[in-house]
Amino acid sequence: MAALFAFRCTSCDEIHEGSPSFGFDAPSPYTQLSEEEKRDIAELSDDFCVIASPEGTQYFVRALLEVPILGVEDPFLWGVRVSASEKSFKRYLDTFDEPQPGDGFFGWLANRIGIYPTEQSRGADVWIQTDGTRPRVVLHQSENASDALARDQRDGISVRRAQQLAEQAMHG
Ligand SMILES: [Zn+2]
């Protein structure tokens, strides 16, 4: 199995090494707040985000969405935020230092991934990891049947597609 992913980029002519990885600093609902709202009703940290909007408090957790690259060890990685219910969020906080095997919760993907446009909200299972890494997002297949991101996560992508997606994500 070829362990490393590297390619010469058709866009910038550099060699990009390592499986592609892109991330978001905050959930979309946070980035849409005004500066004043961010200060007054929201809290953002590396792993968590809470928005106390008048319609109800929203909770978000930082997680990883992996898309397997066929024949390559490391997956194409999306660092995303997912929503969590109040109950799931509290459980995640309570067990943050001692994550429990098999723990997980339902969440909505809280970032828009430009190269994977969709009109739908993406529901997912979010699986807690016990090895110190961030929770893993597994998109629901049933309601995301026409979603290229869900399909790519389920089936994996070729090295060629990974390269094309990475170029698009990096260089637009
Ligand atoms: Zn490039």
Residues whose N, C-alpha, C, O or C-beta is under 5 A from the ligand:
A	BS01	ZN	C9 S11 C12 D13
